[in-house]
Amino acid sequence: MFRAETIVRLRALTISKAAREEAALSTTDWDTWYESRGRALSRAVLWVVWDPIGVNDVPLAYSEYDRYLAGIAQRLRNGDSAERL
């Protein structure tokens, strides 16, 4: 599970399903945004804020949490609750 602070930051950096519908952002547009900016922003939040194993002071370990990105993106795009993240 992610800390609440991490979830808040991820939500602030991404667009949930409800927000996408309200803004009339298509799935393709969301995907384009995520690939161009969202993935890097999410990666930074995981690295700086979440970092449960304390590796963010080791530059070579920057990709340590990348395996979580696809699942997080899917849940955020679907508008899942913080508990689901």
C-alpha positions as CSV (number, residue, x, y, z in Angstrom):
1,M,0.0,0.0,0.0
2,F,1.1,3.5,-0.7
3,R,1.1,6.2,2.0
4,A,-1.7,8.7,1.8
5,E,0.7,11.5,0.9
6,T,1.9,9.5,-2.1
7,I,-1.6,8.9,-3.3
8,V,-2.5,12.6,-3.0
9,R,0.5,13.6,-5.1
10,L,-0.2,10.9,-7.7
11,R,-3.8,12.1,-8.0
12,A,-2.7,15.7,-8.3
13,L,-0.3,14.8,-11.1
14,T,-2.7,12.6,-13.1
15,I,-6.3,12.8,-14.3
16,S,-8.8,10.4,-12.9
17,K,-11.6,8.9,-15.0
18,A,-14.2,11.3,-13.5
19,A,-12.0,14.3,-14.2
20,R,-11.3,13.1,-17.8
21,E,-15.0,12.8,-18.4
22,E,-15.7,16.2,-17.0
23,A,-12.9,17.8,-19.1
24,A,-14.0,15.7,-22.1
25,L,-10.4,14.3,-22.3
26,S,-10.5,11.2,-24.4
27,T,-8.7,8.0,-23.5
28,T,-6.2,8.6,-26.3
29,D,-5.5,12.1,-25.0
30,W,-5.0,10.8,-21.5
31,D,-2.7,8.1,-22.8
32,T,-0.7,10.7,-24.8
33,W,-0.4,12.9,-21.7
34,Y,0.6,10.0,-19.6
35,E,3.3,8.9,-22.0
36,S,4.7,12.4,-22.5
37,R,4.5,13.6,-18.9
38,G,2.5,11.5,-16.5
39,R,4.9,8.5,-16.4
40,A,7.8,10.7,-15.5
41,L,5.8,12.6,-12.9
42,S,4.5,9.4,-11.3
43,R,8.0,7.9,-11.3
44,A,9.3,11.0,-9.5
45,V,6.6,10.8,-6.9
46,L,7.3,7.2,-6.2
47,W,11.1,7.9,-6.0
48,V,10.9,11.1,-3.9
49,V,7.8,10.6,-1.7
50,W,7.1,6.9,-1.4
51,D,10.5,5.3,-1.5
52,P,9.7,2.5,1.1
53,I,13.2,0.9,0.8
54,G,15.1,4.1,1.0
55,V,17.0,4.1,-2.3
56,N,16.3,7.6,-3.5
57,D,19.8,8.6,-2.5
58,V,21.3,6.1,-5.0
59,P,21.1,7.5,-8.5
60,L,21.6,4.2,-10.2
61,A,18.4,2.8,-8.4
62,Y,16.1,5.4,-10.0
63,S,14.2,2.7,-11.9
64,E,13.6,0.7,-8.7
65,Y,9.8,1.4,-8.6
66,D,9.1,1.3,-12.3
67,R,7.3,-2.0,-12.1
68,Y,4.5,-0.2,-10.2
69,L,3.9,2.4,-12.9
70,A,1.6,0.5,-15.2
71,G,-0.7,-0.6,-12.4
72,I,-0.8,2.9,-10.9
73,A,-1.6,4.4,-14.3
74,Q,-4.4,2.0,-14.9
75,R,-6.0,2.6,-11.5
76,L,-5.7,6.4,-11.8
77,R,-7.2,6.3,-15.3
78,N,-10.1,4.2,-14.0
79,G,-10.6,6.7,-11.2
80,D,-10.0,4.1,-8.5
81,S,-10.2,5.2,-4.9
82,A,-7.1,5.9,-2.8
83,E,-7.7,2.6,-1.0
84,R,-7.4,0.7,-4.3
85,L,-4.1,2.3,-5.0
